[in-house]
Amino acid sequence: MAESRDDKQPGLTAVAALGFVLIVPPFLARFDHMGQIFGVPVLAAYLFLVWAIVIGLVAVIGGRSR
């Protein structure tokens, strides 16, 4: 029995809310300093990590079928 689109809606909404919370300016300010991780500025590394996590969660939620 395949999941309907409505069954995925709460999970996708939660992922969208999480992504929003992780990139709002007050939270981003915690990572905006001169440090580097493997030669990449901390803020850029953080944004890339958040982006990858959000896409991964959407893929997991959206990929659930049967």
Buried (B, 14 or more C-beta within 10 A) or exposed (E): EEEEEEEBEEBBEEBEEBBEEBBEEEEBEEBEEEEEEEEEBBBEBBBEEBEEBBEEBBEEBEEEEE
